[in-house]
C-alpha cells in the first residue's frame, strides 16, 4: 500500500513507527534477535551432535550423552560423524544450516582449530545456537558472535603433565619413553604434548626417546608403536599417549611384542576399556573429561537458551569459553569411573555451568 506524503499521513506514519518500535521491544526474545531466548517451544528444538567417528570410544560416549540429554526433554539427537575429514564436516554443517535453523541447537567437535571459524560464522549467519568443544584458534571468541553460546575445553597442559608425572613415577623416575601425539592441528594435541614437556623438565631422569603422531587413532597407534618398539627395543620403559584410543593401540602392540606388563602406558579420556586396563594394572593412568557429560551439556546449554530459560546476555563472561573439570584416574580410584553415566540434574538450566574449572583466556 502506498501512503501519500501529506502532513497527516506523515504524522500517522511516525505514530505507527513508534508503536512498531514499542512492539519490537516487547517481542519474544529470539524472534528478532537470534541470540535472545524464548522463541522456541521445547518440542520445536532440533538437536544435532557432531563428532569425528563412533569407532572412537570417547566420541561414542559423547553421542550417547547427547542421546541421554535429548531423552530427558522428549527429543532425539541427530548424530553426525565426519570421519576426521574437515571437508566432510563443513559439508555436513552447511547442509544442516541450509534448512530451518530457527530452533536449531548444535554441539560440535571441530576437526581442527582451523575448522572452527567457518562453523561459527555459518551458525551465526543462520541464527543457529552453537556450542563447540576442544578446538578453536585463540583469537576466535564466542563473545564476538550472537549465537555461539559457549566453547568448552580442558586444560590439556595440566592433563598431559598429570599422566607424564604418573608415567615417570611408574617407571621409578628414570628410563626411556615414547610419545604418541594426536591430530597436530588441534589445541588438545598441542597442549597435552606441552604438558608432557613440562613433566619431562620436572622428571629429568626420564628421557623422551621418540615421538610420532598417531592422530588419536587406535589403529595408527598400533602401527606406530610397533615401529618405535622395533627401533628402540628394551630402552622403552613407558608410553605416553595423548588419548586412550592410542594408549589401547599401544597396549595391543606390546601384547604382540610379548611385552605386556613390562612397559607402562598412560592415556587421556577415561574410555571404558582404558579404565578397565587401569583397574587391572595393564595401564598406569588416564584422565577423565567425561565424554558422556560433554555430549549432553553442549546440547543442554543450547536448549536452555533456545527455550528462554537462559539468555546469552546473562551468561557470565567466564562461562562463554571455559575449561571444564577433569580427573586423574589411577588404580586407586578407577572403580569410581568404571561405569560412565549421566546425571540428569547436570543438564538442568541452573546447573549447566557447574563444572566450569576456569575461564579460557
C-alpha positions as CSV (number, residue, x, y, z in Angstrom):
1,X,0.0,0.0,0.0
2,X,1.3,3.5,-0.9
3,X,0.9,6.4,1.5
4,X,0.8,9.9,0.1
5,X,3.2,12.3,1.8
6,X,0.7,14.7,3.3
7,X,1.2,16.2,6.8
8,X,-1.5,14.0,8.4
9,X,-0.1,10.9,6.7
10,X,3.4,11.8,8.0
11,X,2.1,12.0,11.5
12,X,0.3,8.7,11.1
13,X,3.5,7.1,9.7
14,X,5.5,8.4,12.7
15,X,2.9,7.2,15.1
16,X,2.9,3.8,13.6
17,X,6.7,3.7,13.7
18,X,6.7,4.5,17.4
19,X,4.1,1.8,18.1
20,X,6.2,-0.6,15.9
21,X,9.3,0.1,17.9
22,X,7.5,-0.5,21.2
23,X,6.1,-3.7,19.9
24,X,9.6,-4.9,18.8
25,X,10.9,-4.2,22.3
26,X,8.2,-6.4,23.7
27,X,8.5,-9.2,21.2
28,X,9.5,-12.6,22.5
29,X,13.3,-12.7,22.8
30,X,14.9,-14.5,19.9
31,X,12.2,-13.5,17.4
32,X,14.2,-10.5,16.3
33,X,17.5,-11.4,17.9
34,X,18.6,-15.0,17.3
35,X,20.8,-14.8,20.4
36,X,17.8,-14.0,22.5
37,X,15.8,-16.6,24.2
38,X,12.2,-17.7,24.5
39,X,11.4,-18.0,20.8
40,X,11.2,-21.8,20.7
41,X,8.8,-24.3,22.2
42,X,10.7,-27.3,23.6
43,X,9.1,-29.6,21.0
44,X,10.3,-27.3,18.2
45,X,14.0,-27.6,19.1
46,X,16.2,-29.6,16.8
47,X,19.3,-31.2,18.4
48,X,22.5,-32.0,16.5
49,X,25.6,-33.6,17.8
50,X,28.7,-33.9,15.6
51,X,32.0,-35.8,16.2
52,X,34.7,-37.5,14.1
53,X,33.6,-41.1,14.4
54,X,31.8,-43.6,16.6
55,X,34.6,-46.1,16.5
56,X,36.5,-43.9,18.9
57,X,35.0,-44.9,22.3
58,X,35.3,-41.4,23.7
59,X,33.4,-39.9,20.8
60,X,30.9,-42.7,21.0
61,X,30.3,-41.8,24.7
62,X,29.8,-38.1,23.6
63,X,27.0,-39.1,21.2
64,X,25.5,-41.4,23.9
65,X,25.5,-38.4,26.3
66,X,23.7,-36.3,23.7
67,X,21.1,-39.1,23.3
68,X,20.6,-39.2,27.1
69,X,20.0,-35.5,27.3
70,X,17.6,-35.5,24.3
71,X,15.6,-38.2,26.0
72,X,15.1,-36.0,29.2
73,X,13.4,-33.3,27.1
74,X,11.4,-35.6,24.9
75,X,13.5,-35.1,21.8
76,X,16.0,-37.1,19.7
77,X,19.5,-36.1,18.7
78,X,20.6,-36.1,15.1
79,X,24.0,-37.8,15.2
80,X,26.6,-36.7,12.6
81,X,30.1,-38.2,12.1
82,X,32.7,-37.0,9.5
83,X,35.5,-39.5,9.8
84,X,38.1,-36.9,10.6
85,X,37.6,-35.3,7.2
86,X,37.4,-31.5,7.5
87,X,35.8,-31.1,4.1
88,X,33.1,-33.6,5.0
89,X,32.5,-31.8,8.3
90,X,32.0,-28.5,6.7
91,X,29.6,-30.0,4.1
92,X,27.5,-31.6,6.8
93,X,27.3,-28.3,8.7
94,X,26.4,-26.4,5.5
95,X,23.6,-28.9,4.8
96,X,22.2,-28.5,8.3
97,X,22.3,-24.7,8.2
98,X,20.6,-24.7,4.8
99,X,17.4,-25.9,6.5
100,X,15.2,-24.5,9.2
101,X,17.6,-23.0,11.7
102,X,15.3,-21.0,14.0
103,X,15.4,-23.6,16.8
104,X,18.5,-25.5,15.8
105,X,21.0,-26.4,18.5
106,X,24.4,-27.8,17.6
107,X,27.0,-29.4,19.8
108,X,30.1,-29.7,17.6
109,X,33.6,-31.1,17.8
110,X,35.6,-29.2,15.2
111,X,38.1,-31.4,13.5
112,X,40.9,-28.9,14.0
113,X,41.4,-25.3,15.1
114,X,41.2,-24.0,11.5
115,X,37.8,-25.7,11.1
116,X,36.1,-23.7,13.8
117,X,35.8,-20.3,12.2
118,X,33.6,-21.3,9.2
119,X,31.3,-23.3,11.5
120,X,30.9,-20.4,13.9
121,X,30.3,-17.9,11.1
122,X,27.8,-20.1,9.4
123,X,25.8,-20.8,12.5
124,X,25.9,-17.1,13.4
125,X,24.6,-16.0,10.0
126,X,21.9,-18.7,10.1
127,X,20.8,-17.9,13.7
128,X,21.5,-21.4,14.9
129,X,22.6,-21.9,18.5
130,X,26.1,-23.4,18.8
131,X,28.3,-24.9,21.4
132,X,31.8,-26.0,20.3
133,X,34.3,-28.1,22.2
134,X,38.0,-28.7,22.3
135,X,39.3,-26.9,19.2
136,X,39.4,-23.3,18.2
137,X,42.1,-20.6,17.5
138,X,43.0,-18.4,20.5
139,X,41.7,-15.2,18.8
140,X,38.3,-16.6,18.0
141,X,35.9,-15.8,20.9
142,X,32.2,-16.6,21.5
143,X,31.6,-13.2,22.9
144,X,32.1,-11.7,19.4
145,X,29.2,-13.7,18.0
146,X,25.4,-13.7,18.6
147,X,24.6,-17.4,18.6
148,X,27.9,-19.1,19.5
149,X,26.9,-19.6,23.1
150,X,30.0,-21.3,24.6
151,X,33.2,-23.1,23.9
152,X,34.2,-25.9,26.2
153,X,37.7,-27.4,26.5
154,X,40.0,-28.9,29.1
155,X,43.4,-27.9,30.4
156,X,45.5,-30.1,28.1
157,X,48.8,-28.9,29.6
158,X,47.5,-30.0,33.0
159,X,46.3,-33.4,31.9
160,X,49.4,-34.0,29.7
161,X,51.6,-33.3,32.7
162,X,49.5,-35.3,35.1
163,X,49.8,-38.5,33.0
164,X,53.5,-37.7,32.3
165,X,54.2,-37.5,36.1
166,X,52.2,-40.7,36.7
167,X,54.3,-42.4,34.0
168,X,57.6,-41.1,35.5
169,X,56.5,-42.4,38.9
170,X,55.5,-45.8,37.4
171,X,59.0,-46.3,35.9
172,X,60.8,-45.2,39.0
173,X,61.7,-41.7,37.8
174,X,64.2,-42.8,35.2
175,X,64.2,-44.5,31.8
176,X,63.2,-44.0,28.2
177,X,59.7,-43.3,27.0
178,X,58.0,-42.8,23.6
179,X,55.1,-40.4,22.9
180,X,52.1,-40.8,20.7
181,X,50.7,-37.5,19.6
182,X,47.2,-36.7,18.4
183,X,45.9,-34.7,15.5
184,X,48.5,-31.9,15.3
185,X,46.2,-29.2,14.2
186,X,44.2,-29.4,17.5
187,X,44.6,-27.5,20.7
188,X,44.2,-30.7,22.6
189,X,47.2,-32.4,20.9
190,X,49.4,-29.3,21.2
191,X,48.5,-28.6,24.9
192,X,48.9,-32.2,26.0
193,X,52.3,-32.5,24.4
194,X,53.3,-29.3,26.1
195,X,52.2,-30.8,29.4
196,X,54.5,-33.8,28.7
197,X,57.3,-31.5,28.1
198,X,56.7,-29.8,31.5
199,X,56.7,-33.3,33.1
200,X,60.0,-34.1,31.5
201,X,61.5,-30.9,32.9
202,X,60.2,-31.9,36.4
203,X,61.5,-35.5,36.0
204,X,65.0,-35.1,34.4
205,X,65.7,-38.9,34.8
206,X,63.0,-39.6,32.1
207,X,64.2,-39.5,28.5
208,X,61.9,-39.0,25.5
209,X,63.3,-41.4,23.0
210,X,60.9,-40.6,20.2
211,X,57.6,-39.1,19.4
212,X,55.2,-39.5,16.4
213,X,51.7,-38.6,15.7
214,X,49.1,-41.4,15.6
215,X,46.1,-39.0,15.1
216,X,44.2,-40.1,18.1
217,X,43.6,-43.4,16.3
218,X,44.0,-46.9,17.9
219,X,44.9,-48.5,14.5
220,X,47.5,-45.9,13.8
221,X,48.9,-46.2,17.3
222,X,49.3,-49.9,16.9
223,X,51.4,-49.4,13.8
224,X,53.5,-46.5,15.2
225,X,54.1,-48.3,18.5
226,X,55.3,-51.5,16.7
227,X,57.7,-49.4,14.7
228,X,59.0,-47.5,17.7
229,X,59.4,-50.7,19.7
230,X,61.4,-52.2,16.9
231,X,63.6,-49.0,16.7
232,X,64.2,-48.6,20.4
233,X,63.8,-52.1,21.8
234,X,64.2,-52.5,25.6
235,X,65.1,-48.9,26.1
236,X,61.3,-48.2,26.1
237,X,60.1,-48.3,29.6
238,X,56.9,-46.2,29.2
239,X,54.5,-45.0,26.6
240,X,52.8,-41.6,26.8
241,X,49.7,-41.4,24.6
242,X,47.7,-38.2,24.0
243,X,44.4,-40.1,24.3
244,X,43.1,-43.5,25.4
245,X,42.4,-44.9,22.0
246,X,46.1,-44.6,21.1
247,X,47.0,-46.0,24.5
248,X,44.9,-49.0,23.8
249,X,46.6,-49.4,20.4
250,X,49.9,-49.3,22.2
251,X,48.8,-52.0,24.6
252,X,47.9,-54.2,21.6
253,X,51.4,-53.6,20.2
254,X,53.0,-54.5,23.5
255,X,51.0,-57.7,23.6
256,X,52.1,-58.7,20.1
257,X,55.7,-58.0,21.0
258,X,55.5,-60.1,24.1
259,X,55.9,-57.1,26.4
260,X,52.5,-56.9,28.2
261,X,53.0,-55.6,31.7
262,X,56.6,-54.7,31.1
263,X,56.1,-51.2,29.7
264,X,53.9,-48.6,31.5
265,X,51.2,-46.9,29.4
266,X,49.2,-43.8,30.1
267,X,46.4,-42.0,28.1
268,X,43.6,-39.5,28.4
269,X,39.8,-39.7,28.1
270,X,38.8,-42.5,30.5
271,X,37.1,-44.6,27.9
272,X,35.7,-47.8,29.4
273,X,38.4,-50.2,28.1
274,X,41.1,-47.8,29.4
275,X,39.5,-47.6,32.9
276,X,39.3,-51.4,32.9
277,X,43.0,-51.5,31.9
278,X,43.9,-49.1,34.8
279,X,41.9,-51.3,37.2
280,X,43.7,-54.5,36.2
281,X,47.1,-52.8,36.1
282,X,47.9,-53.1,32.4
283,X,47.6,-49.3,32.1
284,X,49.0,-46.8,34.6
285,X,46.7,-43.8,34.4
286,X,44.2,-41.9,32.3
287,X,42.3,-38.6,32.7
288,X,38.6,-38.3,32.6
289,X,37.0,-35.4,30.6
290,X,33.6,-37.3,30.9
291,X,32.6,-37.6,27.2
292,X,29.1,-38.6,28.2
293,X,28.7,-35.3,30.0
294,X,30.2,-33.4,27.1
295,X,27.8,-34.8,24.7
296,X,24.8,-33.8,26.8
297,X,26.0,-30.5,28.2
298,X,26.6,-28.8,24.8
299,X,23.0,-29.6,23.8
300,X,21.6,-28.7,27.2
301,X,23.2,-25.2,27.1
302,X,21.8,-24.6,23.6
303,X,18.4,-25.9,24.6
304,X,18.2,-23.7,27.6
305,X,19.0,-20.6,25.5
306,X,16.7,-21.6,22.6
307,X,13.7,-22.1,25.0
308,X,14.2,-19.0,27.0
309,X,15.5,-20.5,30.3
310,X,18.9,-18.8,29.7
311,X,19.7,-15.7,27.8
312,X,23.1,-15.2,26.3
313,X,23.4,-11.7,27.7
314,X,23.0,-13.1,31.2
315,X,25.8,-15.7,30.8
316,X,28.9,-14.7,32.7
317,X,31.9,-13.9,30.5
318,X,33.9,-16.7,32.2
319,X,31.2,-19.2,31.1
320,X,31.4,-18.3,27.4
321,X,34.7,-20.0,26.9
322,X,36.0,-22.2,29.7
323,X,38.0,-25.2,31.0
324,X,35.8,-27.9,32.4
325,X,36.7,-30.1,35.4
326,X,38.9,-33.2,34.7
327,X,40.0,-36.0,36.9
328,X,43.2,-38.1,37.1
329,X,42.4,-41.8,37.3
330,X,44.8,-44.4,38.7
331,X,44.3,-47.8,40.2
332,X,43.3,-46.3,43.5
333,X,40.2,-44.6,42.1
334,X,39.5,-46.4,38.8
335,X,36.4,-48.2,40.3
336,X,34.7,-44.9,40.7
337,X,34.8,-44.3,36.9
338,X,34.1,-47.8,35.7
339,X,30.5,-47.2,34.7
340,X,30.1,-43.9,32.7
341,X,26.7,-42.5,33.3
342,X,24.9,-39.2,33.1
343,X,23.2,-37.3,35.9
344,X,20.1,-35.6,34.6
345,X,20.5,-32.8,37.1
346,X,23.7,-31.8,35.4
347,X,21.6,-30.7,32.5
348,X,19.2,-28.5,34.4
349,X,19.5,-25.0,33.2
350,X,20.6,-23.8,36.6
351,X,23.4,-26.3,36.6
352,X,24.9,-26.3,33.1
353,X,27.9,-24.3,34.2
354,X,28.6,-26.1,37.5
355,X,31.7,-27.9,36.1
356,X,33.4,-24.7,35.0
357,X,37.0,-25.0,36.3
358,X,38.2,-21.6,35.0
359,X,37.9,-19.3,32.0
360,X,39.7,-19.9,28.8
361,X,41.7,-16.7,28.2
